[in-house]
Amino acid sequence: MATNRHFFNRKLHSLLGVIPVGGFLILHLYTNFLASYGKERFTAQVKIMESIPFLIIVEVVFIFLPLLYHAIYGLYIALQAKHNVMNYGYFRNVLFFLQRATGILTLIFISWHVWQTRVQIAIGNVQPEGFYDLMVGVFQMPGMIAVYVIGLLAATFHFSNGLWSFLVSWGITVGPRSQRISTYACLGFFVILSYLGLMAMFAFINPVEIAAVING
């Protein structure tokens, strides 16, 4: 019985990390990337997101609760994890370690980021129209650029590499060749997501310069 429960929890943990949580990460990075096109474009997208009916319920049910489960069970897995040098080589074991480490870093970063941004909007300290200026102000704070770079790369790596594990655990990539191909694909996905996030960061740090480059 305990084995079946653990199997179910692992499957649910993997699934939630990809579909609701990972999907939201992609949407979030895309929304922030729009800051590269200027304040108006970014603010328009934020208003669209804020206009979703029953937004709080949607966020709690489809983002925060899945994220909470994924984080708590992920910490349990990280504490129980052992390297598997018999089935996987050095490179995959390095990624295995990084997956656990970036999971912890991502959890800390997301907690801080949500408090710094989403909570401030929810309690009325910031209006959607002022979210762009809020982020510009965040990156004027000492050390915030380094914090966000580390947090961003941790989150994008954790999701991209976790996608590889998802494909394996759900029986989508079962052979060595398919797993090798998915490794390259997931690493490429990591680069793309990181690019979107870093461009968004630079847009908030140097809004005029980045907008000029993007818009030609």
C-alpha positions in Angstrom: 0.0 0.0 0.0 2.8 2.4 0.9 4.6 1.6 -2.3 1.4 2.3 -4.4 0.9 5.6 -2.5 4.5 6.6 -3.1 4.2 5.7 -6.8 1.0 7.8 -7.1 2.6 10.8 -5.3 5.7 10.7 -7.6 3.5 10.6 -10.7 1.4 13.5 -9.4 4.4 15.5 -8.4 5.9 15.0 -11.9 2.6 15.8 -13.7 1.9 19.0 -11.6 5.4 20.2 -12.2 4.9 20.2 -16.0 1.3 21.0 -16.8 -0.1 23.7 -14.4 3.2 24.9 -12.8 5.4 24.6 -15.9 2.7 26.0 -18.1 2.4 29.0 -15.9 6.2 29.5 -15.9 6.2 29.7 -19.7 3.2 32.2 -19.6 4.9 34.3 -16.9 8.2 34.5 -18.8 6.4 35.4 -22.0 4.4 38.2 -20.2 7.6 39.6 -18.7 9.4 39.3 -22.1 6.8 41.7 -23.5 8.4 44.4 -21.4 11.2 44.3 -24.0 8.6 46.0 -26.3 8.0 48.8 -23.9 5.9 49.7 -20.9 2.6 49.9 -22.8 2.8 46.5 -24.3 3.7 44.9 -21.0 1.0 46.7 -19.0 -1.6 45.7 -21.6 -0.7 42.1 -21.1 -0.8 42.4 -17.3 -4.3 43.9 -17.6 -5.4 41.0 -19.7 -4.2 38.6 -17.1 -5.8 40.6 -14.3 -9.2 40.6 -16.1 -9.5 36.8 -16.0 -12.8 36.0 -14.2 -12.4 34.6 -10.7 -8.7 35.2 -10.9 -7.9 34.5 -7.3 -9.7 31.1 -7.5 -7.9 30.3 -10.7 -4.6 31.2 -9.2 -5.2 29.2 -6.0 -6.5 26.1 -7.7 -4.4 25.9 -10.8 -1.1 27.6 -9.6 -0.6 27.9 -5.9 -2.0 24.6 -4.7 -0.2 22.5 -7.4 3.0 24.5 -6.7 2.6 23.9 -3.0 2.2 20.2 -3.5 5.1 20.0 -6.0 7.3 22.0 -3.6 6.6 20.0 -0.4 6.8 16.6 -2.0 9.8 17.8 -4.0 11.6 18.6 -0.8 10.8 15.2 0.5 12.3 13.6 -2.6 15.4 15.8 -2.4 16.0 14.7 1.1 15.6 11.0 0.2 17.5 11.2 -3.1 20.6 9.2 -3.8 22.8 9.2 -6.9 22.2 6.4 -9.3 25.6 5.7 -10.8 24.5 2.2 -11.9 21.8 3.2 -14.2 23.0 6.7 -15.2 26.5 8.1 -15.9 28.3 11.1 -14.4 26.6 13.7 -16.6 23.1 12.6 -15.7 24.0 12.3 -12.0 25.3 15.9 -12.1 21.9 17.0 -13.6 20.2 14.9 -10.9 22.1 16.9 -8.2 21.4 20.2 -9.9 17.7 19.3 -10.2 17.4 19.0 -6.4 19.6 22.0 -5.7 17.7 24.3 -8.2 14.4 23.0 -6.7 15.3 24.4 -3.3 16.7 27.7 -4.8 13.5 28.1 -7.0 11.2 27.6 -4.0 13.0 30.3 -2.0 13.1 32.6 -5.0 9.4 32.1 -5.9 8.4 32.7 -2.3 10.2 36.0 -2.3 9.1 37.0 -5.8 5.4 36.3 -5.1 5.6 38.4 -1.9 7.4 41.2 -3.7 5.0 41.3 -6.7 1.7 39.3 -6.7 0.9 39.8 -3.0 1.5 43.6 -3.3 -1.1 43.7 -6.1 -3.5 41.5 -4.2 -3.5 43.7 -1.1 -3.8 46.9 -3.2 -0.3 48.3 -2.7 0.3 48.2 -6.4 -2.2 48.6 -9.3 -1.7 46.6 -12.5 -0.8 49.9 -14.2 2.1 50.3 -11.8 3.5 46.8 -12.1 6.1 47.8 -14.7 7.4 50.6 -12.5 7.4 48.3 -9.5 9.7 45.9 -11.4 11.9 48.8 -12.6 12.2 49.8 -8.9 13.0 46.3 -7.8 16.1 46.1 -10.0 17.4 49.4 -8.6 17.7 47.7 -5.2 21.2 46.5 -4.4 21.8 42.9 -5.1 18.5 42.3 -6.8 19.9 41.7 -10.3 22.1 38.9 -8.9 19.2 37.4 -7.0 16.9 37.4 -10.0 19.5 36.0 -12.3 20.2 33.1 -9.9 16.4 32.6 -9.3 15.6 32.8 -13.0 18.2 30.3 -14.1 17.3 28.0 -11.2 13.7 28.0 -12.2 14.2 27.5 -15.9 16.7 24.7 -15.4 14.5 23.0 -12.8 11.6 23.0 -15.2 13.5 22.0 -18.3 15.5 19.2 -16.7 12.3 18.1 -14.8 10.7 17.8 -18.2 13.3 15.2 -19.1 12.4 13.3 -16.0 8.7 13.6 -16.8 9.2 12.1 -20.2 11.1 9.2 -18.7 8.8 8.5 -15.7 5.6 8.6 -17.9 7.1 6.2 -20.4 7.4 8.6 -23.3 11.2 8.3 -23.7 12.0 4.7 -22.8 15.2 3.9 -24.8 18.7 5.4 -24.5 18.4 7.1 -27.9 15.2 8.8 -27.1 16.5 9.9 -23.7 19.6 11.3 -25.3 17.6 13.3 -27.8 15.3 14.6 -25.1 18.4 15.6 -23.1 19.5 17.9 -25.9 15.9 19.1 -26.5 15.4 20.0 -22.8 18.7 21.8 -22.5 17.8 23.8 -25.6 14.5 24.6 -24.0 16.4 25.8 -20.9 18.4 28.2 -23.1 15.2 29.5 -24.7 13.4 30.1 -21.5 16.4 31.6 -19.9 16.8 34.0 -22.8 13.1 35.1 -22.4 13.7 35.7 -18.7 17.0 37.5 -19.1 15.6 39.8 -21.8 12.7 40.7 -19.5 15.2 41.5 -16.8 17.3 43.7 -19.0 14.1 45.4 -20.1 13.3 46.4 -16.6 16.9 47.4 -15.9 17.5 49.4 -19.1 14.0 49.9 -20.5 14.9 52.5 -23.1 17.9 50.6 -24.6 16.2 47.2 -24.7 13.0 48.6 -26.3 15.0 50.4 -28.9 16.9 47.2 -29.8 13.8 45.0 -30.0 11.7 47.5 -32.0 14.6 48.2 -34.3 
